[in-house]
Amino acid sequence: MAAMTVLRSLRPLLLILVILSLPACGGAEGEPVSVTAREYAFQGLPTALEAGPFEFSIANQGEEAHELHIFKLADDVGSIADLQGKSQDEAMDVLTTVGMAVANPGDEQSFDAELEAGRYAAVCLIPVGTKQADAHAGHNAEEMEDIVFDPNADTHFRRGMYSEFSVS
């Protein structure tokens, strides 16, 4: 009988220990941000987010390959559109790559990113007419930056496929 009384009195403590031993929910995974891409626009990207971890996903509902490339803008950048016609070096002096995912038509891809307070831009850097991302030679961040800021390149960015948002 005394043992049962002791067990009953320990029940709340045991419950607390079990709860504390469970894996934490939230915080470990990023808040989902789902973006739809079509020729030549993003849909579903919020205009404002709270700082923290995010899981960005891009669902390509277009007929060309698209990417969601997130840049953090330097404080002195008026708008991502102001960078059209700038050299790659000039543009990359005021942009910091945060993450990117490329999706072929009908596909969905994602990436995780930790965002701090500031201004950001989502940009599709892929050249117009690219049907499959794997057919697009050398798709990596540095080579794509060479293309997007080339004043002679016809890219989704130049066609208006960009969006800005703030993080507080």
Salt bridges, closest charged atoms under 4 A:
GLU39 OE2 - HIS66 NE2 2.95
GLU64 OE1 - HIS156 NE2 2.73
GLU67 OE2 - HIS69 ND1 3.95
GLU67 OE1 - HIS139 NE2 3.33
GLU116 OE2 - LYS72 NZ 4.00
ASP154 OD2 - ARG159 NH2 2.69
GLU164 OE1 - ARG119 NH2 3.86
